[in-house]
Amino acid sequence: MVKKTLAADDPPEEFAVKDCALVAIATGRKALTAKELRDHLLAVEVGSVYHHFWGGLLHAHFEEREFNNDFAAWVKHGLHDSILAERLAMLDPTDYPDLEELRQEIVDLIDARLDESESLHWTRASQQFELARSQIVIFDTGNRLSQAGELVDLIPKLSASSIFYHLIDARRRLPEHGNDFSLWLLRFGEEYTDLRAELDGIDPYFGSLSELREQLTVMVHRHLAESAP
Amino acid sequence: MSMLDEYAKVAGRDVIEHLRQLSEPLRGMKLVHVNSTRLGGGVAEILDKLVPLTRELGLDARWETISGEGEFFDCTKGMHNALQGIRVDIPPHLLEAYEKTNRTNAERLRSTLEEADFVFIHDPQPAPLHALCPNRRGKWVWRCHIDASHPHRPVWRYLRNWVKDYDASVFSLAAFAQSLPHPQYIVSPSIDPLSEKNMELGGDEVASVYERFELDPSRPLVLQVSRFDRFKDPVGVIQAYELAKKFVPSLQLVLAGGGATDDPEGEAVLNEVRATAELDPDIHVLLLPSDAHRTINALQRAAPIVLQKSLREGFGLTVTEAMWKGKAVIGGDVGGIRLQVINHHTGFLVNTPEGAALRIRYLLHQPDKLAEMGEKAQGFVRDNFLITRHLREYLTLMVALLHGAGDRIELG
């Protein structure tokens, strides 16, 4: 657990500002029924689960998303099964230690619903679900922060994809599904506990990345304006 | 002012800065795009801007075209139709002309292509160049711009033999991807916001279309821009208009499109549309030349509501164009239109003339909602469907190809 091994009096390390770009890759797997989706999910690269939960935020998507993942959206609008759609929509990836567990939970939810609903076995979707995965290219902007107060100036200027990397992609990379900002602020000891708690509490799914940037800007300004350089 | 600066004004300074940083590891590398024409068609339109933009980012980007004669283009036209699902077989002599033309072009282009770090081959016309350049040093990508979701299998099998050994292919939608032994990237099409078709126009120029096409500026207008073929359902659009007109008697309809069509049914559809239009002076059928970009632009800006009631659609760039102009779009619930028209947000997806009529009535009675949806539509295109996003994804896949097939590539 990285958070617990970091001592509060560790010297603050620099925050390396990174950015990223995603590109989608077709897996060739296409589903027209709940059973087909289930079977494909069991066999597809686990990166596809990442793509359909998280990647959507950086790919073409509408900011006012009805569901937080593509599976739920397809079950609702393709298969027209509101019950399964709602259950899938409430999946929070941060409840699972890794993507394999999340994959299994999706499969279990589909299986459970297939047990409940006879008609879902033969319902064919009005549009097929194409499973895709992403490649993410991460690059270093060269920008470094050494003081927490520098976030006040940095956040409003961050690209949407940089926000994605540090706040959302971080959930996959870090223990306890944290974010890069909170992890770095931990190095300053107890001083920014409140800010870290707010950062950890962000629900990133239903707004656009630019809205998320605005939310972060306000949050960081409220906590750090006095310590800004 | 550089082209990148011009695009920064539209897409945002951060978008351009992102491109600069992403392209850093590719600076100085040789990139060659190859297609079959410099003029006309969506591919040439995109490359015309994409290549100089890539050069400004520091890559040594070039655009080459292959040349061919009648039989070559008869063959590739057949391939195009076959990839789109038309059951047309291509006779051996045309395939021979196709291969011979590619051999001739390979002689001319071989050294350029073999020394390139990246080669993007667009569509079927130059596909054999990969096999005809055996001393390749770079990564080769086959970019398919065609809706190949249901290809005529014999023709696809032939073409697949030419493209299977590429390092990657790119399709516009996941639904178009085929079984190939390499990564198949998904890169949506895009529009160029600074082109004549999409640039800002003055109010006078927009208003001029009313007089030119005898439209009444004081009455509501709905517009569909598309070829006259069955898949674009112009007859269904007229039915929707007629249903809506019972409730909005002042309604006018413009169906604007090119006169030429590859579809043998096109003539019949056009005649059907014209016959109906003759009975109603408020239906305006406009046959416009293929270079009437500013006219289309002005019409899209003049119409409060744009329709794209397709029954089958690849991506639907006319939808993107209308949304970029701040228009709510009533679109068919098919293909790439679903990626763009978000029900109740950027427009409405419909399945019938009745559905389209209902939404026309709704939007004409809700001007505030119409404006709000138009604003959202424009923002959605800005974030997702401009040429800068297209370039970003090309750069990303180029970096990815240099670093292997892993899901995560960390540079520096």
Interface residues (C-beta under 8 A of the other chain):
Chain A: D19 A21 L22 V23 A24 I25 A26 G28 K30 E45 G47 Y50 H59 A60 H61 F62 E63 E64 Q127 Q128 E130 A132 R133 S134 Q135 I136 V137 I138 F139 D140 T141 K157 S159 A160 S161 S208
Chain B: D14 V15 E17 H18 Q21 L22 E24 P25 F171 A174 A175 A177 S179 P183 Q184 Y185 I186 V187 S188 R338 L339 I342 H345 T346 G379 F380 D383 N384 F385 R392 E393 L395 T396 L397 V399 A400 H403 A405 G406 D407 R408 I409 E410 L411 G412
